[in-house]
Amino acid sequence: MRLLTVICFVSFFAFSSQSAFAQSSTKQQTADYSQYTHIFKSAVLNEERTVTVQLPKSYQAESNKVYPVIYRLDGAGNIPLASAVIERLQNDNRAPEVIIVAIENTNRLRDLYPTVNKEPQGPVGEGGGAAKFLAFIEQELMPLINKSYRTHNFNVIAGGSAAGVFALYTMQANPELFQAHIAYSPAVWWNYGASVKSTKSFIAKTKELNSYVYINIGEESGIMRERYDELQQLLQAHKVLELRFFSDAFDGVSHNLTSVAGAFNAYHNLFLPKQMSINDLTDDVASIDAYYQNLSQQWGEQISPPDRAVRSLGYNLTGSKQFNRAIEVFKYNIKNYPKSVDALSALSYGYEMQGDTRQALEYMESALAIADDSYPYINYLKETKARLQAEFDKRNLVF
């Protein structure tokens, strides 16, 4: 009945009042972001829980847009760092806007560790509640967030130390619940390295996992470092298909600062940028479609391969004298943008670099046929056509 009572609040949700959450809801405004702090009763945990939700800048203006969600453990104090990093990535078209949900603690060790610690170096008898805490997130919190806000099915969980252990635990307990798991200096020393052992067992029996894992460590040493290194080496050597794994080690950075040191790499490596990297391009141009399909799934919107981004791939290939591959990429781009002056001009350039003056001239003429005097580089096109025409006539001069 308690769970039903919580869920019933959702049916009365009105965004203007943010009333989907049970007991109380307060709004704060920070810069261009709106934050809502909600306190509600959890039937699973049988206690009140507090979460803070930060909405993207565009949330109010773009009423049909949906957003990925970052679930940040250890409370709202972690929002500013994640928000600042992601905003800088957004400004470079390297990350989407996101909803951030920060979960406050009540009994941190109980909730975040999967096993009860029996090792004397730690607090003996603590931990063991991670399964119930995950049930709270899966059965109560995420449904409320999804019904109360415009989310889509790309969820990230992030935390440090004990919360890092929990982030890795969620991957093993419910591999499809989160699409990314970020663990800053996870305290894998806990209970004789129980989380390392469980991860090893999970990886050994998992053949495919479409997920992302980021871990890091600072200046920690001793058993903590030994067990972390074992985990890092295990994941680095993984044979699991589709699992993207990244790690960092920061000398001289304290345990409590590894989230600060690692936040940029964690999110920079996670989100696909709108500009596809040449390293993601295979010999088959279908890899461009695959890349932007994955990008669209992350960002929560349909993003077709941008004209400029694909041309950049082709120019990269011409720069490394891979002319046949470059021409294939330029041709692929024209299929998507048949009326693009820039796309036609790029293919002309590819043929010119290959030494095929006839084809270069043909596509330059096609570019000029649809360009008008408002095109900013019209003189370049005309000059290039004249140069190509002269070169073509010279090569075909009959003596």
Buried (B, 14 or more C-beta within 10 A) or exposed (E): EEBEEBBEBBEEBEBEEBBBBBEEBEEEEEEEBBBBBBBBBBBBBEEBBBBBBBBBBEBEEBEEBBBBBBBBBBBBEBBBBBBEBBBBBBEEEBBBBBBBBBBBBBEBBBBBBBBBBEBEEBEEEBBBBBEBBBBBBBBBBBBBBBBBBBBBEBBBBBBBBBBBBBBBBBBBBEBEBBBBBBBBBBBBBBBBBBBBBBBBEBBEEBEEBBBBBBBBBBBBEEBBBBBBBBBBEBBEEBEBEEBEBBBBBBEEBEBEBBBBBBBBBBBBBBBBBBBBEBEEBEEEBEEBBEBBEEBBBBBBBEBEBBBBBBBBBBBBBBEEEBBEBBBBBBBBBBEBBEEBBBBBBBBBBBBBBBEBBEBBBBBBBBBBEEBEEEBEBBEEBEEBBEBBBEBBEEEEEEE
